[in-house]
Amino acid sequence: MTGTPLAPLRLYVIRHGETEWSLTGQHTGRTDIPLTAHGRDEARALKPWLAHIRFDRVLMSPLQRARDTADLAGFGSIATVEPDLAEWNYGDYEGRLSVDIRRERPGWSMFKDGCPNGESPSDLSARADRLVERLSRLSGHVALFSHGEIGRALGVRWIGLPFIAGEHLSFSTASLSILTFKSDDHDVRVIETWNAGPALSAGPA
């Protein structure tokens, strides 16, 4: 007797709702900042959008903005903390604006140059690769409540692009991206959906 085939893996990468610093554009790494009132509304808006999906596993960053988003979206009771989903450690650039950093370092790019006393691009790329390797062993629907930069890193590393390509992806607060495989070739990884939100769609298939 043959067993039931495993469902193909689909990773639902969900960025946390708005915070004061995401609103102003300040780099928010390990500062454990809460959601704004609007950010909480954004997280609640995810609930009916995701309710029809039967998730086999829900993982979340240890930072409260991601944990609160998971909870308000209806998954707090079943979510497990995954430390590798934490945001980029911005080191000396924590809380700063890119425009101010570039006044001191013309041409500076987060994905190319990284952050002094924080994680380098190679550090975050290695963390994303470690996550991709572990997640790729799973099957079914897996939700990942996380952050902007690590979400971008997962997107590009999932499909084998160089880490620096992540700077070309937008990833809005309380948005959803889906990483999976080609329907006719499960050896080929694809980005099926990127940066979608409840207001832009009736919901993912």
HELIX and SHEET records of a PDB file:
HELIX    1   1 GLU A   20  THR A   24  1                                   5    
HELIX    2   2 ALA A   37  LEU A   50  1                                  14    
HELIX    3   3 GLN A   64  LEU A   72  1                                   9    
HELIX    4   4 PRO A   83  LEU A   85  5                                   3    
HELIX    5   5 GLY A   91  TYR A   93  5                                   3    
HELIX    6   6 SER A   98  GLU A  104  1                                   7    
HELIX    7   7 MET A  110  ASP A  113  1                                   4    
HELIX    8   8 PRO A  121  LEU A  135  1                                  15    
HELIX    9   9 GLY A  148  TRP A  158  1                                  11    
HELIX   10  10 PHE A  163  HIS A  168  5                                   6    
HELIX   11  11 PRO A  198  LEU A  200  5                                   3    
SHEET    1   A 6 ALA A  79  VAL A  81  0                                        
SHEET    2   A 6 ARG A  57  MET A  60  1                                        
SHEET    3   A 6 HIS A 141  SER A 146  1                                        
SHEET    4   A 6 ARG A  10  ARG A  15  1                                        
SHEET    5   A 6 LEU A 176  LYS A 182 -1                                        
SHEET    6   A 6 ASP A 185  ALA A 196 -1                                        
END                                                                             
